[in-house]
Amino acid sequence: MSKIWVGTNWKMTKTIAEGISYTKELKQIANELTSTIELFIIPSHTALVDIKKEVSDSRIKLGAQNMHWEDTGAYTGEISPKMLDEIGLDLVELGHSERRQYYNETDAEINKKVRAALKYGMKPLVCIGENIDQKNNEISQEVLAAQLKVCLKGLSGDQVKQVLVAYEPVWAIGENGIPADAEYVGEIHTFLRRTLIEMYPNIGHEIPLLYGGSVNLDNFLPYIDQKDVNGLFVGRTAWNMETFTILLKELEKHISE
Ligand code: 13P
């Protein structure tokens, strides 16, 4: 698998104006990249229409942070896949740990969202991760396998080819997160790869496995060097264009060496 996926979830951090100016800058950096990095950004819903105009003449892929699974209905405050399809997105992030933690999203609901995304030709970026209690009780692998199996339940091989998986340990995410050891990340990704191959013997090896959770300038290279890490899903380090530019340029240099 030669492509490396690198993207950022902006969470609830950028206004439309801030998002547009960020995207204009990122486009310039993206133009200078020659490698096989697949670059994506995931703004807030309010900014998607404007940012779609910005990215349409660039290599930057665009995604949404969440959506409902129904096309239409009485679901106050929700956004449907049909609505996102109108904007024309490449991907949709589903099941981020903050959605699971604060809005009680379940694997079964994420599975419905994954199917809805596929119906509209958007790549589901499925986030999975264990919490600190599960890690300390040494059941990370069981938890992750269960999340993966339920989130992808019922998908055909052709469908699962469109899926991206992000492993994001809950304890490693955000301001209070503790960056994971690269070796631990490597072991978990190899386990996830094995699980995907068991589930989909013909294409399990093709599904991109991204790593996320306190990715920063000190640790991104050791993470990407792990055999089964096919990309990075970055929060804070990518929200700042200066640090994100360094990350992208160093990564490109590293992978072309
Ligand atoms: P941080 O890189 O800020 O820890 O956020 C990671 C994340 O949640 C990406 O979805």
Boltz pocket constraint, residues with backbone or C-beta under 6 A from the ligand:
constraints:
  - pocket:
      binder: B
      contacts: [[A, 9], [A, 96], [A, 168], [A, 172], [A, 173], [A, 174], [A, 175], [A, 177], [A, 212], [A, 213], [A, 214], [A, 215], [A, 233], [A, 234], [A, 235], [A, 236], [A, 237]]
      max_distance: 6.0
